C-alpha cells in the first residue's frame, strides 16, 4: 500500500498541499475536470512550476474572476485572513457561507462519494472548532475566510488529489508552527490562530512553535491534517518513490516556505495472515483505510419505542452504523449494548445525542481503524429496468458484489413485483459482468 508522508518543517496550508500533490503526479487537467463537478464558477486555476529557496516545486493558485488580486498566495492563511480587505463588499457573500450552505453544495455535486465524504469531514472539523470558539452549534457557524470560493476549491481539490493518487495512507512529521500575530475576520490573534489550535487540539495533535515570525499552519491545513494523517512522527521504514514540493509565496526567514510530500512504500515486513504460505511475499493490498469513533453504552431501563426512535434519529444525523445487542448486566438484568459508529469529528455530537435521547449516564468511546474494499457503483440491465449494484474491489479484482436495496425497491414498486424477484434478477444480470 502507498504511503504519503507530509514533512511539516514549514507548516501546511491548503494550496501548498494541493501543489505538492500535483508535483507528485496528480494531473492538473484531471483535477480541474473533477472540480467542475462541484458546480462552482467564477474562478480558474493556475498551476506553475517555480523555485523557492532553490527548491523547485509547484505553485497552485485559485484566481477568482473579477477580483483585484490573485487568490492562492501560496500561504493559504494570508489568503484566508485577508479576503475582506482585498475583495470589498462585492464579494461579501463569498466570505460568509454557512456550514449548511457548503454541505448542500458538496452533497448535491457530482463528485465521487469518497471525495464528498472526505470534503464534508474536513469542513465538519472546521465548523466544530469555530462553533466552540464562538459558542455556536456547528450548523449555525458562518465560515468567513474558509468559506470563500478559493478555500473551498483548496479543500475539495485536496480530497480529489488524494483520490487521484490512489487514496494513500497519510502520515506526517510533528507539526511546526511559527510565532507572531495574524489578522482574521474576528480581529488580531497570536499564532497559532484560534481555529487552527482548536482543530488540532480536538484531534489531540501536538504543536511545536519555532522562531519563524509568521503563521505556518492554516485552519485549512490543520483540518486536512486532522482528517487524513494517521500519526505524527519521524520517518520510519519509508522508501521514497516520488517527492513533491508545494510552494508558498512568502519568503520565510528561517526555512523555505514549502511543503514536502513523499510518496513511499513501507520498507518493513508485512504481517501475513494465518494460512498464507510464509515463503511467498504477501502482495500489497490497495484497500482503503480510515478511522471511526466507536461509542457504546449499556442500557437496562430503556423502552423499545425510545430505543427504536434513537436508532432512527442517529441514522438521520449521519451515523455510519447504529445497532443494539442483547446483553446480561449486573444483578442478572437483561439489557442492551447500544453501539454507534461515526466519524471521529462527530463523536462529541453523537455522545451528546446518546446522553440526551436515551437513559444512558455515560458513554464509552474509542477509535478504531477500518480496512475497506474500494467501492464502485455500476448498473446492470434486467427485465425490471436498470438496477444499481455495488462492487467491492481488492487489487483491481471484484471480491464482493451486491444489488443496491433502494434501486431494487424502486424497480419492484414500478413493476409491482416482489422485491426478492427483482433482487434475484439483478444478481443473475451481474454475474456475466464480473
N, C-alpha and C positions, 0 to 999 in steps of 0.2 A: 504493500500500500504506500502511496506517495505521502510525504510529509512536507508541509510548508512551515518553515521556521522564520519568524519575524525577529530581526535584530533591532531592538528598540533603543540603541545607543543615542539616538537623536529624536526620540519620541515617535509619534504616529498621528497622521491626520487622514481624513477620508480620501482626498485627492492623491496624496502620496502613496496610499495603499493601492489605489486603482492603477497609478503609474507603475508601481512595482510589479503588479500582476501582468500588465501589458508587456513590461520588459522581460517577464518570464515566458511569454509566448501567447498571451491572450490577444486575439485578433481585434484591433480597433474597429474594423468594419463589422465583425460579428457582434461586438459589444454594442455598437451603435444600433444595429438592427434589433437586438433584444431590447434595448432601452426604448425603442419606438413603441413596443408593446405596452409600455406604461401609459401611453395616451397623453403625454405631456408635450406641449410645443413651446415655442418662444425661446429656444436655446439651440446651440450647436456645440459640438465637441472639438477640441483642438489637442492633438497629440503630437509632441515634438521630441526629438532626441537632442539632448543638450548635456552640458557639463556643470557640475557643482563641486567646487574644491578639487578639481582634477578628476572627479568621478563621473563617468558617462552613464546616463540613465534616461528615464522617460519623464517628461513634464506633461501632466494631464491637466487640462483646463476645461471648464464649462463656461462658455461665453453666452450670456443672456442677451437676447436680441433687444436693442434699444437702450441698453444700459450704457453708462458713460465710462465704464472701466471693464477690465477683464475680471471675470469671476475665476475662482480657482487660483488663488495666489500661491498655491503650492504648499502654503502652510495654512491649512483649512480654517484654523481658528481666527486668523486675521480676517478671512473671508466671512466666517460666521458672525464675528463680533462687530463687523463694521458695515453690515448691509444697509442699515437705515441711513447712515451718513452718506453712502455712495449713491443710493437709489433715489432718495426723495420720496414724496408722497405717492407718486405714480406707481410705485412698486410695493406699496404697503401691504397689499393682500398677500404677496409672496412671502412676507415676513411673519404672517400671523395665522398660518394654518393651524387648525386644531388637530389633535391626535385622531379624532373620529374622521376628519376630512382625509387625512393621509391614509388611514386604514381603508376607507372606502376606495380611494384612488388605487391602492395596491391590490385590494381584493377583487375589484372589478376589471383589472387589467388582464391582458393575455399572456402575462409572464408565466413561467413554469411554476408548478406547485411548490417546488423546493425554494425557488427564489422568492416567491410570495411569503412562504413561511419564515424564511430567514430575515427578509427585509422587515416584516412585521415584528419579529422578535427583537431586532436591533432598535427599532423605534419604540417598542414597548419599554425597553430598558431606559431610554431617554425620558419617556413620559413618566415613568415611575420615579426617576430621580428628580425631575422637575416638580412633580407632584409633592414629593417630600420636602423639597426646598421651599415651595410656596404654599404648602398646606392645602393642596387641592387633590381630589381624586384624579388619577391619570386621564380619565375620559374628558376632564374639563381643562386639561393643560393646553395652552396655546403655545405652539412652537414659534419662536421668533427666528433667530438665525438658522437653526437646524431645520426649520420648516420651509426655508427658502428653496427655490427651484433647484439651484446648483447643489445644495446639500442633499436634497432628495436624490438627485442623479448620482452623487457620490455613494450614498448608502446602497441604493438599488444596484448601481454599477459594480460595487464591490462584491455583492452577492452573485451577480451574473458572472463576474470574472472568476470567482471560486468554482462555480458550476462548470464554466468552460475549461478550467484546469483539471476537472475531474473530481471536484469536491475532496481535496486532500485533507488529511488530518492537520490541524494547525497547532503549532507550539510557538512559544515566544520567549525571548530573554526577559530578565527583570525590567520593569517599567521605569524609565528615566524621564523625569520632568525637570523643567527649568525653574527659575525663580523670577520675582518681579511682580508686575501688575498687568491686568488685562481689562480692556473696556468692553462691556457687553450691553445688551438691551436694558438690563436692570441696574446698571451702574458700573463702578470700578471695583474690582475684586483682586485679591492676591492670587497668584498662581500656586497650585492648580485652581482652575476656575471651579465654582461650586458644582456645576453639573458633572464635570469631569471627575471630581473627587467622589461625588455621590454614586456615580455609575460604577467606578472601580471598587468603591467600598462595599456596594451591595453584593458584588461577586467575591469579595474577600481578596482582591488583588492589591498587593503591596506596591507603594510608590516610593521611589527614592529621588530626591532632588539633587541636581548638580549646580554648578556655578554659572550655567548659561543664563544670561539675564533676559530670557524670553520664554514664552509659553511653548512647550514642545509637544504636549499631548492635548488634543482637542476633544470636545464631547463626542464628536462623530468617531474619532479614532478610538476613544475609550469604549464606546458602545460596541464597535466591531471586535475589539479585543475581548470584551466581556462575553460576547456571544460565541465567538469562534475558537478562541485559544483554550486548549485543554489544560495547559500547565505553563509555568513561567520559571525559567532557569537557564543555565548554560547549555550549550550544545552537548549532546551525549550520543555517541554512536551514529552520527549522521554522515552520509556520504553525499556531498553536494553534486547534483546533476546539472542544475542551472542556477544562476544568481541574477537577480533583478534589482534595480535601484529605482525608487520613486523619488523624484526631485522636488524640493521646495523652492521657494523664491528667496527667502531671507538669507542673508549672509551671517551665519552664526559666528560668534567669537571663539568658541571653544571646540566646535565639532562641525562637520559638514551637515547641512540641512538636507539629509537624505534618509530614506527608509530602505534598509537592505532586506530583501526577501530571498530565502534559499529554498529551492525545490529539491528535495533529497529523498533517498531511500534509507531505511533503517539498516544499519550495518550489523546489528546484533542478531543473535539466533532467535528464530521464531519457534514458539512452543508448538508441539504437534499434538493434535487430538489423539485420544486413545484409539487404537485400531489402525492408525496410519503407519505404514512401514517407516522405521526410523532411518533407513538407508536411502530414502528419497527426500530431497529437499522440498518442503511444502511451498507451493506456488503462492505468490502474493494474491491476496483477495481484495477485490475492489468494492467491498460492501461500504455502506455509508455509516458514519459514526456520529453520535450526538449524546448529549446528557439530558436527563429529565429529572424532575423532582418527584419523589415518591412520598405522599402524605398518607398517614394511617392513623386510625383511632379505633378503639374497642368500644362497642355500644351494647348495653343490655337493657336499656329503658327507652327505646325509640319505637314508635309505631310504624307499621308497614307503609301507611299513607305518607307520613313525613319522610321516611327513607326514600320512597319512590319519587316524591316531589324533589328531594335534594338531588337525586341522580339526574333527573331531567334538567334541573336548573344548572348543575355543574357542566353538563354537556353543552347546554346553550351558551354558557360563559366561555367555552373554548377548551375544556379539559380534553386531554388526549385519550383518557380512558377513565371510567368510574365503575367500580364493582364492589360487591359485598359478599363476604364468605362466612358461613356458619362457624362459630367457634364456641368453646366452653370456657366460661370465665370463672372468677373466684366464687366460692360457695356453690359450685356446680351450676351456676346460672347459664342458660343458653343465651348467646349473644351473637353479634355480627362484627366482623372486621371490615370496616369501611376503608377503601383504598382509592385514592385519586392520583392519577399520573398527569403531570402538566409540565409546561416549560419552566425552567428554573426561574425565569424572570417573573412568572406568575404565581410562584409558590406562596408568597405572602397573601395575595388576593384570595387564593383558594383556601388557605388556612383560616382566614377570616370568615369565608363563606361557611366552612365546616362548623366553626365555633358559633356562628350566628344561626345557622339553619338546622343544626342537629342538637342532640343532647350532650355533645362532647364537652369535656372540661379541658382537654389537651389534645395536641396533635403531634405525632412523631414525624420527623422529617429527615429524609436522606436524599442523596443524589446518586443516580445510577447511570452507568454507561450503557448505551444501546449499540448493537450492531444490526444494521437493516439492509435488506436486499434493495438494490436500485429498482425503482418502480417506473413502469411505463403504462400508459393507458392507450389501448387501441380498440377499434371497432370490428366486430365480425357480423356478417350478414346471416340472418336467419329468416324463416318464413314469417316471423313476427316483426321483422324490420331489423335495423342495425342495433346491436347490443354492445355496450362498452364493457371491456374486460380489463382487469388489472394484471399485469405481468410483473413477476419478481425475478430479477436477473443477477447472476453472480458470475463475474468474469466473462460477461457477454452472453452467457447461456441462460435460457429461461428455466428456472427451477421451481417456480410456483406460478399458477395461473388460476384466476377466479373471475366469474362474471360479477359485475357491479350490481349490487342489490337494487339501487334506485332505478337503474336503467332497465333491469328485468321487471321491476314492479310496474313501471310506466307502460312497458310494452304489453304486459299481461292485462293491464287495465284497458288499454286501447283495443286489444283483441278479445277482451272478455274471456281470457283463457286462464287456467290455473298457473300460479306463479312457478310451481315446480316443473311444469311442462316447458315454460319459457326458459327457465334455468338450464334444463337438460338440453334444449336446442342450442343454447349458447355454448355449453361445454362441448357438444358434438361439433359445432362450427369452428371452435377454437383449435381442436386437435390437429387438423392438417396444417395450421399456421405455425405450429411450434417446431 
